[in-house]
């Protein structure tokens, strides 16, 4: 027995050692980016690269927030936040209602409609970007939040996941709600939504990061610098020609761009993990 306990203890130490090494490998580049954001450009070009924070933290982050190539970084962070929230919330609402209609309403060709929705996975925005751009432009939605958000709010993946979850909900719940006089939307709001809480949280984290990292669509949609997103802003900070990039400010901007997705993951990690691994419905 003691030998088994000792083996399990060694295995646990090895697992923890591997996890610690993995964390160090992942976090070391982020640490270097933070160090680079606190020093001057001269400190970075003179070897060796410093491994401790410098004295330019406030100056570099102030310059990163309130300056930019075309628009201040804080404005681009705001644009990205609105876009990511709009995409995540829009995708979840539309997917919840679509899956609810497909599972609980009996209408002709409902399975055909579901598979037509699912087949849109074969047509990502990059494939249909020209006709989508033309439609958005004809509606006058260029350089607007609606133009950034609406073409990306439909989600076949989220609809499929909610449909699969609704199929596991016992039919007795819907029957009991019907006997009690609850209409379809009352059943949806009072029963299905609370049961979908962990799934919604998990999808919200994934979809928020998806919206935050969008680059190609905002690049086409925004000609007004005030509507630029932070992903576009980081790319614009790299100078053209022989000019030297301001690496401390670029690194500070990159770290600022990481904060909202990291905060979303940290604040919702319990629900996010539960939504991914919990099988008890």
C-alpha positions as CSV (number, residue, x, y, z in Angstrom):
1,X,0.0,0.0,0.0
2,X,2.8,2.4,0.9
3,X,4.4,1.7,-2.4
4,X,1.3,2.5,-4.3
5,X,0.9,5.8,-2.4
6,X,4.5,6.6,-3.1
7,X,4.0,6.0,-6.8
8,X,0.9,8.1,-6.9
9,X,2.8,10.9,-5.1
10,X,5.6,10.8,-7.7
11,X,3.1,10.8,-10.5
12,X,1.4,13.8,-9.0
13,X,4.7,15.6,-8.7
14,X,5.5,14.8,-12.3
15,X,2.2,16.0,-13.5
16,X,2.5,19.3,-11.5
17,X,6.1,19.7,-12.8
18,X,4.9,19.3,-16.4
19,X,2.0,21.8,-15.8
20,X,4.5,24.4,-14.3
21,X,6.9,24.0,-17.2
22,X,4.0,24.4,-19.6
23,X,2.8,27.6,-17.9
24,X,6.4,29.0,-17.9
25,X,6.7,28.3,-21.6
26,X,3.4,30.0,-22.4
27,X,3.8,33.0,-20.0
28,X,7.5,33.8,-20.7
29,X,6.8,35.6,-24.0
30,X,4.0,37.6,-22.3
31,X,6.5,38.5,-19.5
32,X,9.0,39.6,-22.1
33,X,6.3,41.7,-23.8
34,X,5.5,43.3,-20.4
35,X,9.2,44.1,-19.8
36,X,9.5,45.6,-23.3
37,X,6.5,47.8,-22.6
38,X,8.2,49.3,-19.5
39,X,11.6,50.3,-21.0
40,X,12.7,52.8,-23.6
41,X,13.4,51.9,-27.3
42,X,17.1,52.4,-26.6
43,X,17.1,49.8,-23.8
44,X,15.6,47.2,-26.2
45,X,18.2,47.6,-29.0
46,X,21.1,47.5,-26.6
47,X,21.9,43.8,-25.7
48,X,21.2,42.1,-23.5
49,X,17.5,42.6,-23.3
50,X,16.4,43.6,-19.8
51,X,14.6,41.0,-17.8
52,X,13.3,43.4,-15.1
53,X,10.7,46.2,-15.5
54,X,12.0,49.6,-16.4
55,X,11.1,53.1,-15.5
56,X,8.9,54.0,-18.5
57,X,5.8,52.0,-17.5
58,X,3.4,55.0,-17.0
59,X,4.8,57.0,-20.0
60,X,4.6,54.0,-22.4
61,X,1.1,53.0,-21.4
62,X,-0.1,56.6,-21.4
63,X,1.3,57.0,-24.9
64,X,-0.3,53.7,-26.0
65,X,-3.7,54.6,-24.6
66,X,-4.0,58.2,-25.8
67,X,-2.0,58.2,-29.0
68,X,-2.1,56.1,-32.1
69,X,-1.4,56.1,-35.8
70,X,-4.9,57.2,-36.8
71,X,-7.0,57.1,-33.6
72,X,-6.3,56.7,-29.8
73,X,-5.9,53.1,-28.6
74,X,-8.7,53.6,-26.0
75,X,-11.1,54.3,-28.8
76,X,-10.1,51.2,-30.7
77,X,-10.4,49.1,-27.5
78,X,-14.0,50.5,-27.1
79,X,-14.8,49.6,-30.7
80,X,-13.5,46.1,-30.3
81,X,-15.4,45.7,-27.0
82,X,-18.7,46.8,-28.5
83,X,-18.1,44.6,-31.6
84,X,-17.2,41.5,-29.6
85,X,-20.1,41.9,-27.1
86,X,-22.5,42.5,-30.0
87,X,-21.3,39.4,-31.9
88,X,-21.3,37.2,-28.8
89,X,-24.7,38.3,-27.5
90,X,-26.3,38.3,-31.0
91,X,-25.0,34.9,-31.8
92,X,-26.3,33.4,-28.5
93,X,-29.8,35.0,-28.8
94,X,-30.3,34.0,-32.4
95,X,-28.9,30.5,-31.8
96,X,-31.1,30.0,-28.7
97,X,-34.3,30.9,-30.6
98,X,-33.3,29.0,-33.7
99,X,-32.6,25.8,-31.8
100,X,-35.8,26.3,-29.7
101,X,-37.9,26.6,-32.9
102,X,-36.3,23.6,-34.6
103,X,-36.7,21.3,-31.5
104,X,-40.0,22.3,-30.0
105,X,-42.1,23.5,-33.0
106,X,-43.5,21.1,-35.6
107,X,-43.5,22.6,-39.0
108,X,-42.8,21.2,-42.5
109,X,-39.2,20.7,-43.5
110,X,-37.8,21.7,-40.1
111,X,-34.9,19.2,-40.4
112,X,-34.2,20.6,-43.8
113,X,-34.0,24.1,-42.4
114,X,-31.7,22.8,-39.6
115,X,-29.3,21.2,-42.1
116,X,-29.4,24.3,-44.3
117,X,-28.3,26.3,-41.2
118,X,-25.6,23.7,-40.4
119,X,-24.3,23.8,-44.0
120,X,-23.4,27.5,-43.6
121,X,-20.3,26.3,-41.7
122,X,-19.0,25.6,-45.2
123,X,-19.4,29.3,-46.1
124,X,-17.4,31.3,-43.6
125,X,-17.3,35.1,-43.9
126,X,-14.0,34.9,-45.9
127,X,-15.8,32.9,-48.6
128,X,-18.8,35.2,-48.9
129,X,-17.1,38.4,-48.1
130,X,-17.6,40.2,-51.4
131,X,-21.4,39.7,-51.6
132,X,-21.7,40.4,-47.9
133,X,-19.8,43.6,-48.2
134,X,-22.0,44.7,-51.1
135,X,-25.2,44.1,-49.1
136,X,-23.8,46.0,-46.1
137,X,-22.7,48.9,-48.3
138,X,-26.0,49.0,-50.0
139,X,-27.7,49.3,-46.6
140,X,-25.4,52.2,-45.7
141,X,-23.8,50.4,-42.8
142,X,-20.2,51.0,-43.6
143,X,-18.3,52.6,-40.7
144,X,-21.0,51.6,-38.2
145,X,-21.3,49.2,-35.3
146,X,-24.3,47.5,-37.1
147,X,-22.1,46.9,-40.1
148,X,-19.4,45.4,-38.0
149,X,-21.7,43.2,-36.0
150,X,-24.8,42.1,-38.0
151,X,-23.1,40.1,-40.8
152,X,-21.3,38.0,-38.1
153,X,-24.2,37.3,-35.7
154,X,-25.5,34.1,-37.2
155,X,-23.8,30.9,-35.8
156,X,-24.5,27.4,-37.1
157,X,-22.2,25.9,-34.4
158,X,-24.1,27.6,-31.5
159,X,-27.4,26.6,-33.0
160,X,-26.2,23.0,-33.3
161,X,-25.0,22.9,-29.7
162,X,-28.2,24.3,-28.3
163,X,-30.2,21.9,-30.4
164,X,-28.3,19.0,-29.0
165,X,-28.8,20.2,-25.5
166,X,-32.6,20.8,-26.0
167,X,-32.9,17.2,-27.3
168,X,-31.6,16.0,-23.9
169,X,-34.3,17.9,-22.0
170,X,-37.0,15.5,-20.8
171,X,-40.3,15.8,-22.8
172,X,-42.1,15.7,-19.4
173,X,-40.9,19.3,-18.7
174,X,-42.5,20.6,-21.8
175,X,-45.7,18.6,-21.2
176,X,-45.9,19.8,-17.6
177,X,-45.5,23.4,-18.7
178,X,-48.2,22.9,-21.3
179,X,-50.6,21.5,-18.7
180,X,-49.9,24.4,-16.4
181,X,-51.0,26.8,-19.1
182,X,-47.5,28.1,-20.0
183,X,-47.0,29.2,-23.6
184,X,-44.0,28.4,-25.7
185,X,-42.1,31.6,-24.8
186,X,-42.9,31.2,-21.1
187,X,-41.5,27.6,-21.2
188,X,-38.4,29.0,-23.0
189,X,-37.8,31.8,-20.6
190,X,-38.6,30.0,-17.3
191,X,-37.3,26.6,-18.0
192,X,-34.9,26.3,-20.9
193,X,-32.9,29.5,-20.3
194,X,-32.0,28.7,-16.7
195,X,-31.0,25.2,-17.8
196,X,-28.9,26.6,-20.6
197,X,-26.9,28.9,-18.2
198,X,-23.6,27.0,-18.3
199,X,-23.8,26.4,-22.0
200,X,-24.5,30.1,-22.6
201,X,-21.5,31.1,-20.5
202,X,-19.1,28.7,-22.3
203,X,-20.3,29.9,-25.7
204,X,-20.1,33.6,-24.6
205,X,-16.4,33.2,-23.8
206,X,-15.6,31.5,-27.1
207,X,-17.7,33.9,-29.2
208,X,-16.4,37.0,-27.4
209,X,-12.9,36.0,-28.2
210,X,-13.9,35.2,-31.8
211,X,-15.4,38.7,-32.2
212,X,-12.4,40.4,-30.5
213,X,-9.9,38.7,-32.9
214,X,-11.7,39.7,-36.1
215,X,-9.4,41.4,-38.5
216,X,-10.4,41.0,-42.1
217,X,-14.0,42.1,-41.8
218,X,-13.4,45.3,-39.8
219,X,-10.5,46.1,-42.2
220,X,-13.0,46.1,-45.1
221,X,-15.9,47.7,-43.2
222,X,-14.1,50.7,-41.7
223,X,-12.6,53.5,-43.7
224,X,-13.1,56.0,-40.8
225,X,-10.2,55.8,-38.4
226,X,-12.5,56.3,-35.4
227,X,-14.2,53.0,-36.2
228,X,-10.9,51.0,-36.2
229,X,-10.6,48.0,-33.9
230,X,-7.6,47.2,-31.7
231,X,-6.4,44.3,-33.9
232,X,-6.3,46.7,-36.8
233,X,-4.6,49.3,-34.6
234,X,-1.7,47.0,-33.7
235,X,-1.0,46.3,-37.3
236,X,-1.1,50.0,-38.2
237,X,1.5,50.8,-35.5
238,X,4.2,49.0,-37.5
239,X,5.8,51.7,-39.7
240,X,6.4,51.4,-43.4
241,X,9.7,51.9,-45.0
242,X,12.9,52.2,-43.0
243,X,11.3,53.8,-39.9
244,X,12.0,51.9,-36.7
245,X,8.9,50.7,-34.8
246,X,8.3,52.0,-31.3
247,X,8.4,48.6,-29.7
248,X,7.6,49.7,-26.1
249,X,4.4,51.3,-27.2
250,X,3.5,48.4,-29.5
251,X,4.1,45.9,-26.7
252,X,2.0,48.1,-24.3
253,X,-0.8,48.2,-26.9
254,X,-0.6,44.4,-27.4
255,X,-0.9,43.8,-23.6
256,X,-3.8,46.2,-23.4
257,X,-5.5,44.3,-26.2
258,X,-5.2,41.1,-24.2
259,X,-6.9,42.5,-21.1
260,X,-10.6,42.3,-22.1
261,X,-10.5,38.7,-23.3
262,X,-8.4,37.6,-20.3
263,X,-10.9,39.4,-17.9
264,X,-13.8,37.6,-19.6
265,X,-12.2,34.2,-19.2
266,X,-11.1,34.8,-15.6
267,X,-14.5,36.2,-14.5
268,X,-16.5,33.4,-16.2
269,X,-14.0,30.5,-15.9
270,X,-16.1,28.5,-13.5
271,X,-19.2,28.6,-15.7
272,X,-17.1,28.2,-18.8
273,X,-15.5,25.0,-17.5
274,X,-18.8,23.7,-16.2
275,X,-20.4,24.3,-19.5
276,X,-17.7,22.4,-21.3
277,X,-17.5,19.3,-19.0
278,X,-20.8,19.1,-17.2
279,X,-22.9,16.3,-18.6
280,X,-25.7,16.3,-16.0
281,X,-28.5,18.1,-17.7
